[in-house]
Amino acid sequence: MASVPRPMRLPPGMSLDQFSRFVTRAHDICGAENVRIIEKSDPLHDGSYMDPCKGHDMHAVLEKDYFVASAVIFPREVPEVQALMRLCNEFEVPVWPYSIGRNTGYGGAAPRVPGSIAMDLGVHMNKILDVNVDDATALVEPGVTFMGLHQYLEKHKLRDRVWLDVPDLGGGSIIGNAVERGVGYTPYGDHWMMHCGLEVVLPSGELIRTGMGAMPDSDDPSIQRMRPDQQPPNRAWQLFNYGFGPYNDGIFTQSSLGIVVKMGIWLMPNPGGYQAYMITLPSDAALSAALDLTKPLRVGMVLQNVPTFRHILLDAAVYGPKSTYSDSDKPLTEDDLDAIAKKLDLGRWNFYGAVYGPEPVRSVLLSVIKDSYLSIPGTRFYLPEDRNEPRSVLKTRSNTLQGIPSLDELRWVDWLPNGAHLFFSPIAKISGADAMAQYDITAARCREAGLDFIGTFVVGMREMHHIVCIVFNREDPSSRKRAHWLIRTLVDDCAKRGWGEYRTHLALMDQIAGTYNFNDNAQMKLNETIKNALDPKGVLAPGKNGIWPKSYNKADWAISVDGEVKGAKGNESKL
């Protein structure tokens, strides 16, 4: 057996000899060219959004060599994913799967347990398996991006029939975004709501299809002899979510219970017309009034899509870095914010939305929207053609709101030199009072941390996500430490008021899971019971979202307020 290079971090409890034997077996499964060791001597290049690093967090809030994989494996097809899971069980080595690795702000491709095997599903498993314009559905593999499917629709001249909903950045995986419960901005903006049917590799390596996919499409013996992942799907797999019996799909979101290798997604029928708009709000008080107006309009579907209320600095950061507006490294003042809004001819908050349908429908909806929001003193209404400035956010959002992916939103990460970011994402009811309470708390803590508040309220059907974009300098230890303090403090601040986060970075998973503690942590006990039943050796993504298998002592993997971490079995590190 040929020896392999020593990785930067061995899997916990594993010797180099055991690791070498594991890697040799992985070569047999996937080919040596599809196994990459992250060597001890390797520099950890962060890469870029379009070319991300594959084994660590490109926006590391702790030292980048903590959340780092021992190796990255690139399976070529479903049977290889199954074989790798069986191999991981045999060696009891943790594996951290991801679709592409562009989950920036939440940990990217990095594993929660240092030394885990990273499984990159996006390099080879990137096929668009089906697009059905009559049913407005698609079936995709993990490596299919929003840009990729959009380009497919354009190439095959299908966008006159169906649209794809997209998030802020178009380079992410459709599957990865949906199973992390990400959102877009058209009427189909809740991506998990719009999924239909999964093919999943369980921790044991067993393959299942959920919903109608659990029923074969035919009892033809020739089909039954085909490899399971290649058998033609039930014709209703992408049409009806539930099938028969318990609904399983939800346990595969934000979870460590399976690897989604195929997913159906509902596409939006071309609405026959579309108009984006922006409404500028001159003050925090105007935002509060606007959100009070928003709830009945959103619940009543006058606001058809997912509206966003963006803080002035989120838009300003798209136009240019902080140095464009100020020579100070201190948080910007209220006067500074007013000056930036005046310079850019924007509001202190800016509302972006769209209407869909034939012209008479759009006209009526726009009339109601304008009459409602323009009743707030100082508000202004714009269409995309009204804004001619370079890097117009309205023009970018005009594309996003009709399912055309973009990379323009990457610019706000460069607000500071060596820009990196964390997302803090509490959920609240749609109301001006709740928005102001959250904004007051988060903005004050940002100032205390010496960082600028940058954020947006994203309105769902009956709730709103408050997305706080914590931008820091990744090369400055002080900046990283302040960002880490800020987000940990905000988690506790908001938990005291019943505001929970819907998604988070690796370093915060245990803390946030601990805030969902109703009835003596009953939900966590249920999650752990399911985890230990499906994954008795605890090999699949241990620690993801705070769920630790019985084979791990959770306390050994805790991350302190000061960023001190300790890995089990002597695999210790201090940051």
Buried (B, 14 or more C-beta within 10 A) or exposed (E): EEEBBBBBBBBBBBEEEBBBBBBBBBBEBBEEEBBBBBBEEBEBEBBEBEEBBBBBBBBBBBBBBBBBBBBBBBBBBBBBBBBBBBBBBEBBBBBBBBBBBBBBBBBBBBBBBBBBBBBBBBBBBBBBBBBBBEBBBBBBBBBBBBBBBBBBBEEEEBBEBBBBBBBBBBBBBBBBBBBBBBBBBBBBBBBBBBBBBBBBBBBBBBBBBBBBBBBBBEEEEEEEEEEBBEBEBBEBBBBEBEBEEEEBBEBBBBBBBBBBBBBBBBBBEBBEBBBBBBBBBBBBBBBBBBBBBBBEBBEEEBBBBBBBBBBBBBBBBBBBBBEEBBEEEEBBEEEBBBBBBEEBEBBBBBBBBBBBBEEEBBEEBBEBBBEBBEEBEEBBBBEBEEBEEEEBBBBBBBBBBBBBBBBBBBBBBBBBEEBBBBBBBBBBEBBBEBBBBBBEBBBEBBBEBBBBBBBBBBBBEEBBBBBBBBBBBBEBEEBBBBBBBBBBBBBEBBBEEEBBBBBBBBBBBBBBBEBBEEEEBEEBEEBBEBBBEBBBBBBBBBBBBBBBBEBBEBEBBEBEEEBEBBBBEEBEBEB
